[in-house]
Amino acid sequence: MQCSNVTTIPKGLLQLQGSLSSMMDSLYYDPKVAELMNTSMGQYLNGHPFLALAVLVFGAMATVPIGIFLTFATVTFIAVTVGFILLEGKSLDYRYNTYCPLLQWPSTDTIVY
């Protein structure tokens, strides 16, 4: 008896494999990627593809919380700066009117001749 468990690969899957292979080849021969792959870290990650995938996924997932944090920090800094300017302006106006009445410009209705 002969074993005839031959599986055929569908034509669409072969086309997908070919397009992915050509895309990976074009990416691999990019000068910046080739420079990275010539380093010891690039060679190590090339030999350990699961670790390379884990590093890639971790880096992609870490950008979302870091981006949210930087956005929150920027908005908070702008709000605090504007609030400080407004509060100090009001405070200086209050101190000027309270403690320096002689330095104020006289209004037209308070002038006595």
C-alpha positions as CSV (number, residue, x, y, z in Angstrom):
1,M,0.0,0.0,0.0
2,Q,1.2,3.4,-0.9
3,C,0.4,6.5,1.1
4,S,-1.2,9.1,-1.0
5,N,-1.7,11.9,1.5
6,V,-0.6,14.6,-0.9
7,T,-1.9,18.0,-0.1
8,T,-2.2,20.7,-2.7
9,I,-1.7,24.3,-1.9
10,P,-4.5,26.6,-3.2
11,K,-3.5,29.0,-6.0
12,G,-4.6,32.1,-4.0
13,L,-2.3,31.0,-1.1
14,L,0.6,30.6,-3.5
15,Q,0.0,34.1,-4.9
16,L,-0.1,35.6,-1.4
17,Q,3.1,33.8,-0.6
18,G,4.8,35.2,-3.7
19,S,3.6,38.8,-3.0
20,L,4.7,38.6,0.6
21,S,8.1,37.2,-0.5
22,S,8.7,40.0,-3.0
23,M,7.6,42.6,-0.4
24,M,10.0,41.1,2.2
25,D,12.8,41.0,-0.4
26,S,12.3,44.7,-1.2
27,L,12.2,45.5,2.5
28,Y,15.3,43.4,3.3
29,Y,17.4,45.1,0.5
30,D,16.5,48.6,1.8
31,P,19.9,50.3,2.7
32,K,18.7,51.2,6.2
33,V,17.5,47.7,6.9
34,A,20.6,46.2,5.4
35,E,22.7,48.4,7.7
36,L,20.7,47.2,10.7
37,M,20.9,43.6,9.7
38,N,24.7,43.8,9.5
39,T,24.9,44.7,13.2
40,S,25.2,42.0,15.8
41,M,21.7,42.8,17.1
42,G,20.3,42.4,13.6
43,Q,22.0,39.1,13.1
44,Y,20.8,37.9,16.5
45,L,17.2,38.9,15.7
46,N,17.5,37.3,12.3
47,G,18.4,34.0,13.9
48,H,15.6,34.3,16.5
49,P,12.5,35.3,14.6
50,F,10.0,34.8,17.5
51,L,12.0,37.2,19.7
52,A,12.1,39.7,16.8
53,L,8.4,39.5,16.5
54,A,7.9,39.9,20.3
55,V,10.2,43.0,20.2
56,L,8.2,44.4,17.2
57,V,4.8,43.8,18.9
58,F,6.0,45.3,22.2
59,G,7.3,48.4,20.5
60,A,4.1,48.9,18.5
61,M,1.9,48.4,21.6
62,A,4.1,50.7,23.7
63,T,3.6,53.7,21.4
64,V,-0.1,54.0,22.3
65,P,0.3,54.6,26.1
66,I,3.4,56.7,25.5
67,G,1.5,58.9,23.0
68,I,-1.4,59.3,25.3
69,F,0.9,60.3,28.2
70,L,2.8,62.8,26.1
71,T,-0.5,64.3,24.8
72,F,-1.8,64.6,28.4
73,A,1.4,66.1,29.6
74,T,1.4,68.7,26.8
75,V,-2.3,69.7,27.3
76,T,-1.7,69.9,31.0
77,F,1.3,72.1,30.6
78,I,-0.5,74.5,28.2
79,A,-3.5,74.7,30.6
80,V,-1.4,75.4,33.6
81,T,0.6,78.1,31.8
82,V,-2.5,79.8,30.6
83,G,-4.1,79.6,34.0
84,F,-1.0,80.9,35.7
85,I,-0.9,83.9,33.3
86,L,-4.5,84.7,33.9
87,L,-4.3,84.2,37.7
88,E,-1.2,86.3,38.0
89,G,-2.7,89.0,35.8
90,K,-5.8,89.2,38.0
91,S,-3.6,89.2,41.1
92,L,-1.4,92.0,39.9
93,D,-4.4,94.0,38.9
94,Y,-5.9,93.5,42.4
95,R,-2.6,94.5,44.1
96,Y,-2.2,97.5,41.9
97,N,-5.7,98.8,42.6
98,T,-5.5,98.1,46.3
99,Y,-1.9,99.1,47.3
100,C,-1.0,101.7,44.7
101,P,-4.1,104.0,44.3
102,L,-1.9,107.1,43.8
103,L,-0.2,105.5,40.8
104,Q,-3.5,104.9,39.0
105,W,-4.6,107.2,36.1
106,P,-7.4,109.4,37.3
107,S,-10.6,108.8,35.6
108,T,-12.6,111.8,34.1
109,D,-15.3,111.7,36.7
110,T,-13.0,111.9,39.7
111,I,-11.1,115.0,38.6
112,V,-11.7,117.9,41.0
113,Y,-10.9,121.4,39.7
